[in-house]
């Protein structure tokens, strides 16, 4: 019997390398095996046992092609191994003609809420090339949000382009507001010079420490999959994380960068859902988390100090020591 191969893709911690699969597709000719098991759709099936080892992008392509997050290079093309019909689960692992690539496995149909688009199982609510329906691609610079093409945060759609009204000299402060010759667009206003800490790059006043198109210097653009951080192009942080001081952090839970970079939780608070808060059972009094059931300086509520001779707080009431 042929050895089967399989792959599982973890959508939360998706990586380009996953469990490799062994073996080859089932022979097309007849034989004892074909007669005894004719229901197998593909050599990779959901119940097959995976062989240890990574599936990686083509080594030659990996050095020559820079792909965005969740894509790897296969034969010079950036693909999504979870949905690409010709590279399902790994480069050159093609699904059969009637199959679809569903979460990195060749199967008979897509699982909800994915839709079949030319053999690829796609989430049309968030896919740039198939936004809202198969084949409906967003314009360059747009994102697919809940099935609708929209400009990323901080950009405005002016005509067919997403622009920054704070820096675009052709749309300064608003769509169609063009700065006169010799002026620049600085913080949404046409002026003779750029504001402090900004650099004039072709009439646009930008911060070269963070501008992806002018990173470190004018016209120095970061490659796909990287962002400008402190004037240097760095790998893009995974979804759900933010770059703070060169590190990718989760601002929902990071005590040193709670809700935004540099916002540190103090006084015993912890970062919960991007807000510094006390642990369960504690109350924030001034700048400290205390247990008002037992704290003699905050007995029952903040700033209720137990008097001399009753310096014991129990169940939120001042009591004389035993």
N, C-alpha and C positions, 0 to 999 in steps of 0.2 A: 504494500500500500504506500502511496506517496506520503512524504512528511508534509504536514500542513503548516502554514505560517500565519501569525496573527499580530495585531498591533492594537494597543489601547492608547488613546490620546487623552490626556488630562487637560481640560479646557482652562482650569484655574492657574496651573503652573506650567502651561504649554511651553515645551522646549523643542528645538529642532531635532534633537536626538531622542529616540524612543526605542522600545524593545524591538530588536530586529527579528526578521522572520526567516525560517529556513525552508528549503524544499523548492519545488517547481510546480507549475500548474498541472492539473490532471491531464493525461494524454487524451487527445481528441479521438483516437481510434478505440475500437471496442476492447474486449478482453474480459477476464473474470472480474476484475475490480470494477470496471465500468458498469457491468451488468448488476453487480451487487450494491452499488451506491450511486444512483443516478440523480439524486436530489441536491448534490453539492453544487452551489452556484459559482464558487471560486476557491482557489487554493487557500485564501485567507478567509476564515470564517469566525464568527463571534465565539465559538466554543473550542477553537483550536488552541494548542499549547504553544506559548511563545518561547523561542530560544533566547538565552541571555546574549546581550551585546547591543551596541547602538546602531540606529539607522541615522546616517548623517547626510548632509548635502554632498553633491559631487565635489570631490576635493579640488578639482581644477576650477569649478564654478565658484566655490566658496571664497577663493582668493581674488577672483576677477569681478564678482558681482556683489554689490551691497544691497541686501534686501531689507525691507521694513520689518517691524515686529510681526511674529506669527507667520512669516514667509521664509522659505529656504530656496537656495539656488539649485535647480535641476536642469541640466542641459542649457545653461545660459539664461534661464527664465526663472523669475521669482514665483513660487507657487505655495499654496496652502495645502499641506499634506493631509489635512483633515477633510478636504472636499474636492481636491483636484482629481478628475476622472482618470487622467493619464499617470498620475503620481500619487496614488492613494495609500497613505501610510508610509511611503518611502519613494525615493526617486525611481522612476521607470516601473513602478508596480501599477500596471494599468488594470482597470476593471473591465469586465465583459461588456459587450454591446448593450445588453438589457439591464445592466446593473448601474447603481449609483454609488458614489463615494460618500459614505455616511460616517462622520467622525473617525475617519482614517480606516474604515473597513468597507470592503465591497459587499453591498447588500442589495436586496431586491427593491427596497423603498427607503425614503428618508424618514427619520423619526421626527415627531413634532417638537418644536415649531418650525423645523427646517422645510424649505421648498426645493424641488428638483429643478435646477437650471443647467441644461445641457449635460446632465449626468453628475453634476456636483450638488451636494446638499448644502444649501445656502440659507443663512438667516437674513431675509430681505429687510429686516428692521434695522440692520446695522452695517450692511455690506456696501462699500463704495460703488462697486461695479454693478450691483443689482439692488438698488435702493427702492423699496416699495414693491417692486416686481422684477422678474427676470429681465436682464438686458437694459434696465433703466439706470444708466451710470450718472453719477454726480459730476459736476464741473470741477476742473482742477482747483484745488484749494478748499473745496467743500467737504463736509462730513455727512454721513448718513445717520440721522438721529430719529429713532422710532419710525423708520420707513420714509422719511422726508429728508431731502438734501438741504443742508444748512451750513452756514459759515461757522468756523470754529469760534470759540469765545474770544472776544476782543476784536473780531473782524466784522465788517458790514458788507452785505452784498450790494455792489454798485454795478448795474448792468449784468454781465455774465461773470464778474470777478468778485472775489472776496478781498477787500482792501482794509487797511488800517487807516481810519480817518484822522488819527493822531499824527500820522507821518506822511501820508500820500499827497504829494503836491497837486495831483489832479483831482483829488477828492478830499480836500483839507477841511476837516470839521464837519463834512457832509458830502454826499454824492454830488458830483458835478461842480463843486467849488474848487476852481483851479487857481493856484497862486500865480501872480504876475511874474514875468521873466525877471530873474535875479533874486527872487525871494525863495524862502524855504518853508516847508510845513513843519512847525514845531509845536507839539502838544495840541494839535488841532487848530492852530492859528498860523496864518501866513505872516512871516516876519523876515527881517533882514538877516538875522543870524539865529543859530540854534540856541536853545536854552542850555544852561550849565549841565555838564556831564553827558550831553548828546553830541553826536557827530554828524556832519552834513555828508550824506551819501547820495549823490545825484538829486539833491533837492529835498530829500527826506531826512529828517532829524531822528536818528536812531541811537539806541544804546547798544554799542558793539559788544557789551558784556553778555547780552542775552538775545540779540537779534540773529535768527537762524540764517538770514540771507546776507548778513554783514557781521560775521562772527570774528571779533578781534580786530577786524579792519574792513573797510568798505569792499563789497563784491566778493568777500570770502564766505561762500555758502556752505552750510553743513550738508553732508550727504544724507540720503534717505535712511531713516532709522536712527539718526543722531539729532541732538539738539545742542544749542549754544548755551554753555554754562561757564560763567566767569571768563568769557572771551575765548573759550576753547570748545570745539565740537566733541561731544561725549555721547556714549550710547544712550538711547532713549530709555527712560525708566519704564518698567512693566506697568500695565494697566492697574490703576488703584494706588500707585505710589507717586511721590513727588521728589524731585531732586533738591536737597538742601545741603549746602556746603560740600558738594561733590558726592553725596551719598543718596541713594534712592530710599526714601522712608515712607511709612504709612502715616500720614498726618491725622488719621482717625484715631490712632492708638499711641503715637510716639510722644513720650513725656517731654522731650526736648523741643519738639516741633508740632505742637498740638493745634491743628486747624490751619496752621500756616508756618512757614519756616521761621525759626527763632522764637516762637512762642513757647516758653517753658512752663511746665506745671510745677508749682512750689507749695510749701506748707503741707506736704503729705498728700496732695491731690494727685490723681492719675488721669491720663487722657482717655476719655470714653466718648466715642462718637464725635471726635474733634473738639471736645469741650473738657476743660480741666474740672474734675469733680472729685468729691470725697468718696471713699469706699462705702459700700452699703452699711448702714448703722451709724455712720459718722455725719457730722454737720460742720460746714465751713463757718468758723467764727473768726472774723477779721481775716487773717491770712493762714489760719491753721485748721486742720481737720481734727475735730474732737468728738468724743463720745459723751453727749450731754446726759447720759444716764449715770455716768461715773465721775466726770470731771468736776472737781470742787470749784473751779474758776468759771465754769459754764454749766451749772447744774440745772437741768431741765430745759434751759435755753441759753443762747449766747449772752455772756457778760453777767450772768447771775452767779455772784460769788458767795460761797457759803461763809457765814460769819465766824469769828473766832469762837472756838469751843464747839463748833459744828462743821468741822472741816472735812467731814466724810459725806460723799454724795453717792446715794444708792437709789437706783430706779428713778433718777431725776429729782430726788428730794434731799435736802441737806439734813444730815443726822449727826448726833453727837457720837464720837468714837466710843466703841465698847471697851 
